[in-house]
Amino acid sequence: MYQPTIDPKSKFSSRWSLGDVLLPLAIIAFIFIIVQTARNFTGTYESGYVVNLSLSFLPSYALQTLVRMLAAYLVSLAFSLLYAYVAYRSTLWSKVLIPLLDILQSIPVLSFLPAVVLALVGLFPGQRLGIEIASILLIFTGMTWNMTFSFYQSLSSIPKELIEASQVYRLGAWQRFWTLELPSGVVGLVWNSVMSVAGGWFFLMQTESFTLSNRDFTLPGLGSFLKAAADKGDNLAIFSGLAVLIGIITIIDYFVWRPLIAWAEKFKNETVEATQVPESRVLDFLRRSPTMRIISDRLFMPIAEVVNHSFSHKAPSSLVNQHKKTSQWLNWFNWLLFGLAGFMVLSGASSAIALLSSMPLSAWGQVAIGALFTAIRVFIVLIISLIITVPIGVSIGRNPKLAQFLQPIVQIAASVPATALFPVLLLYLGNMAGGLDIGAVILMTLGSMWYILFNVIAGAQAIPSELFEAARVYKLSPLQRWRTLILPGIFPYLVTGIITAVGGAWNASIAGEYVKFQGRVLTATGLGSTITQASDVGDFPLLLASTIVMSLLVVTTNRLVWRPLYRLAQVKYQLVV
């Protein structure tokens, strides 16, 4: 297992400071605030909660939103690691899980909404906890897919020489995961975590305040505050909420993402030390802190040793016997799961057919026309996103000083809900020729281009520094460097970004094609608009039909276009050491 790296200078700077004294207090205060805020998630709930736009309520709303985001991210991270690892290690399950992942990431948040909310409201009748769990799960559905794709791509791109080395040293599954497989995906996971949290902020207004069958489900939070402020046209509340949101993003960037990005640098696969590396004052402090050393040595190290001993130290004969027993048990377990999944698919298909049979032909025509218009917008969004993000992503990924300056700006731009940030734009779009039919492209681009950008940044950072040194030695021109080094180096990450960005663009259509603002409703012809309207009025057959068509379009595109490119990235552009 990888252990925390200690800065060589730490032995000369192990003196206690005020920060070392305050660190345990800060950890205790952080835990206390989370527990106290989470206590608000219990109690009774009545539909139609009215958000108070008084600025004195903003701190409480922001804390409740932060707890939801933290819970959703932790669930997303655990899901991504488990899902991608199972798909990578099992050829049988990969044939099921990867196509299923295409389907799941293509389903928009509002399509999950009825099943999730109704199930949890029924499980916790009259209780706020059910709505809170529903909101967290909806945020989870907007976070996890790109993290899962990224980790699976990293696992699939591990150089064969390293896999053979792990076999030569007879590493068990646990040791191989901690020393080879997880480290290989750290860079991509960190940058996609940044993107996932940004995506969670982007859809915050939809996940904290939504309408289902004319029933209003609103939770106190920053997203519902911004939505209520935008609906009432309260500019002071809008800009105050955005200021709090930007402040939170900036603080998280400084105390969480910058340290993680700098820490992930040690997992890059290179033999020549980079001349410029990401830096973080917070990480430097933690590496040199006597307090963190005590916490690590007294708390985490004993736990890690016990876990490693339990999973790693077994006699060869016992490993063989255990492998045979595990294989037999897994075979039975796989057949059981396949049987259960088949039953659920057949049951769901029969229910869906019964529901769709009541749809008139005019509704199917509306779905078909909407799918055509949204597909055209998605294609335009993809072209615009590639033109904008690839050069910017490579510049940020290869220049740590530029990354430290631009990273918070990019996160803020990716995180702020477009419908709250651009009230003037929305008013202008309502009066321009074409209205939101054209303007939806802008809003969809703002909701999806970041998937490509963050993956390109991760790909540029993962290119070994010695390859750039070789390019300088051979005096390659900028064009030759892009053609022979940069584009092949970022290609696997770029394909992952495109896959998630296309899914994100389809998802963003639900926010970009149907906008409620200051008592006005701006709509664009498209599948996203159809899904949002169907969800609002509770037209479940139309909602199901639109969701199925959107999923089929995304999955078909992935199967015919992006998956062949993904396999090309794995075979032709895999890093060889």
C-alpha positions, -999 to +999 in steps of 0.1 A: +000+000+000+012+035-008+022+054+023+021+092+026+052+108+013+072+128+038+089+159+025+127+155+029+128+189+045+104+179+072+131+165+095+145+201+096+112+217+102+094+195+127+089+224+152+054+229+165+035+259+152+002+275+158-012+257+128-003+223+144-023+233+175-053+245+155-054+215+132-070+190+156-095+217+167-103+224+130-109+186+124-132+184+155-151+215+145-155+202+110-170+169+122-192+188+147-206+211+120-214+181+098-232+163+126-251+193+136-261+201+101-271+165+093-295+166+123-316+191+103-323+163+078-346+145+101-381+154+112-414+158+093-417+172+058-446+190+042-447+196+004-442+232-007-414+244+016-410+281+011-374+293+008-366+324+028-346+349+007-333+368+037-295+368+036-294+357+072-305+322+061-277+318+036-251+303+059-275+276+071-286+268+035-250+267+024-240+242+051-269+219+043-260+219+007-223+212+015-234+181+036-255+168+007-226+173-017-201+156+006-225+126+010-231+124-027-194+126-035-184+098-010-211+076-024-199+084-060-163+076-052-171+043-035-194+034-064-168+044-091-140+024-075-161-008-070-179-006-104-149+001-125-127-025-107-153-053-111-157-044-148-119-044-152-111-077-134-141-097-147-144-103-185-179-116-180-191-087-159-174-061-182-197-072-210-227-062-188-214-034-167-198-012-194-229-012-217-250-006-186-228+023-177-235+038-211-272+035-204-271+049-169-250+080-178-274+088-206-304+090-184-310+126-173-315+135-137-352+143-141-358+108-155-345+093-123-366+117-103-401+100-102-388+065-093-363+078-067-386+103-050-418+082-050-399+051-037-382+071-009-413+091+000-431+057+003-402+043+024-402+074+047-438+086+047-441+122+059-404+123+068-378+148+055-351+121+055-367+104+024-365+137+004-330+143+016-318+108+005-336+114-029-317+147-033-284+131-025-290+103-049-300+127-076-267+146-071-249+112-071-264+104-106-248+136-119-214+130-103-204+094-106-204+084-143-174+104-154-154+092-124-163+056-132-154+059-168-121+076-159-110+049-134-120+021-158-100+038-186-070+041-163-072+005-153-075-006-189-044+015-198-020+000-173+012-010-191+015-047-196+050-047-182+037-035-148+010-061-148+036-088-155+059-074-128+030-077-103+026-113-114+063-120-110+063-107-075+031-127-068+011-098-055-023-108-042-055-090-054-054-066-024-017-057-029-021-053-066-050-030-061-032-007-037+002-007-053-006-008-090-043-004-100-055+024-077-023+045-081-027+042-119-060+060-117-053+086-091-045+115-115-077+109-135-098+103-104-087+136-088-094+157-119-127+139-126-136+144-089-132+182-095-154+178-125-180+157-106-183+182-078-186+210-103-213+190-121-231+186-088-231+223-082-243+229-118-275+208-113-280+219-077-311+240-086-327+209-101-318+185-073-329+207-043-361+221-058-382+200-082-418+194-092-434+160-096-470+155-106-478+191-096-463+184-061-435+207-051-405+192-034-381+218-021-353+215+004-335+243+022-302+248+005-281+270-017-296+256-050-332+261-039-322+296-027-308+305-061-339+290-078-363+310-057-343+342-061-342+337-099-380+330-100-387+362-081-361+383-099-344+392-067-310+403-080-296+410-046-304+374-035-291+360-068-257+377-065-255+371-028-261+334-034-236+333-062-210+351-041-214+324-013-212+296-040-181+311-055-166+316-020-173+279-012-157+267-044-126+288-039-122+276-003-126+239-014-101+245-042-075+258-018-079+233+010-089+202-009-083+201-047-049+219-048-034+196-022-049+165-039-036+176-073-001+182-059-002+149-040-013+130-071+018+141-089+038+113-073+017+087-090+027+098-125+045+071-145+078+088-154+115+083-149+127+120-152+116+144-126+094+172-139+109+207-139+076+222-128+052+204-105+019+216-089+024+231-055+002+235-024+009+253+008-017+232+026+000+199+014+034+212+024+021+221+059+004+186+063+036+168+052+057+187+077+032+189+105+041+169+137+004+167+144-003+149+112+027+126+118+013+116+151-022+111+137-007+090+109+016+069+131-008+064+159-041+060+141-038+052+104-006+031+103-019+005+128-052+002+109-033-002+076-010-028+090-039-049+104-057-047+070-026-055+050-018-084+073-053-098+070-054-097+032-018-102+022+000-127+045-013-162+036+005-194+029+006-204-008-014-236-002-041-217+016-042-192-013-047-220-038-075-236-018-091-202-011-089-194-048-108-226-057-135-220-031-138-184-041-141-193-078-169-218-071-187-193-049-184-165-074-198-187-102-229-193-082-231-157-072-228-145-108-256-168-119-278-156-091-271-120-100-277-126-137-310-144-129-321-115-106-311-089-132-329-108-160-361-110-139-359-072-131-353-064-168-383-086-179-405-071-152-395-036-160-399-042-198-434-055-193-444-025-172-428-001-197-447-017-226-479-014-207-472+023-199-461+032-234-491+015-250-513+044-238-493+070-257-509+086-287-490+088-320-488+126-317-467+122-285-443+099-303-440+125-331-432+151-305-405+128-291-390+121-325-388+158-335-374+167-301-347+140-304-337+154-338-333+190-326-314+180-294-291+156-314-282+185-337-275+207-307-254+180-290-232+177-321-227+215-323-219+215-286-193+188-290-175+206-318-175+239-299-163+222-267-134+204-285-122+237-301-122+255-268-111+230-243-083+209-259-057+238-262-067+253-229-066+218-211-032+210-225-018+244-215-032+240-179-020+204-177+016+212-188+020+244-169+015+241-131+019+278-125-008+285-150-029+257-135-028+272-100-041+305-115-067+291-138-079+261-119-102+280-095-115+301-123-123+269-143-140+253-113-161+284-107-172+285-144-180+248-144-199+249-111-221+279-112-256+271-125-259+289-158-296+297-153-287+315-121-255+332-134-269+346-166-302+363-160-294+390-185-285+363-211-318+345-205-338+377-209-319+384-241-324+349-254-362+352-249-363+382-273-337+372-299-345+355-333-348+318-326-350+324-289-339+295-267-338+271-297-304+287-305-295+299-270-299+263-256-266+255-274-248+280-251-264+267-220-257+231-230-221+239-238-216+255-203-230+222-188-209+197-208-176+212-221-159+208-187-159+170-189-136+173-219-115+200-203-108+182-170-100+150-188-076+167-211-059+184-181-055+150-165-042+135-198-017+163-203-004+159-167-001+121-171+023+124-201+058+116-188+082+146-186+109+126-204+089+125-236+087+163-236+125+164-230+130+141-260+108+164-281+130+193-271+162+174-279+149+164-313+138+200-319+103+191-329+082+220-341+050+229-322+029+212-349+050+180-348+049+180-310+011+181-311+008+154-338+034+129-324+032+135-286+004+156-272-026+143-291-015+106-288-007+112-251-041+127-242-061+106-267-074+080-241-084+108-217-099+128-246-121+099-256-133+094-220-140+131-218-160+130-251-181+100-239-190+118-207-194+152-224-219+138-249-239+122-221-235+155-201-248+175-231-279+154-234-284+158-196-278+195-198-306+198-224-331+194-196-318+227-181-310+244-214-342+237-233-367+245-206-360+275-183-383+291-157-372+326-150-389+356-133-423+341-139-416+334-175-411+300-192-386+298-220-388+266-241-369+252-270-379+223-292-360+193-280-360+161-260-347+179-228-377+203-229-401+173-234-386+155-204-388+185-181-424+193-191-434+157-187-418+156-152-436+188-142-471+176-151-465+140-142-470+126-177-451+093-170-457+076-204-442+107-222-413+109-197-405+072-201-407+074-239-384+105-240-359+088-216-358+056-236-352+075-269-325+096-253-308+065-238-309+047-272-294+076-290-265+080-265-258+042-263-260+038-301-235+066-306-212+052-279-213+017-295-208+028-331-185+058-327-169+063-293-163+027-281-142+019-313-121+050-305-119+039-269-105+005-280-081+022-304-069+044-274-063+012-253-044-006-280-025+020-301-019+047-276-013+028-244+017+040-225+046+014-226+074+015-200 
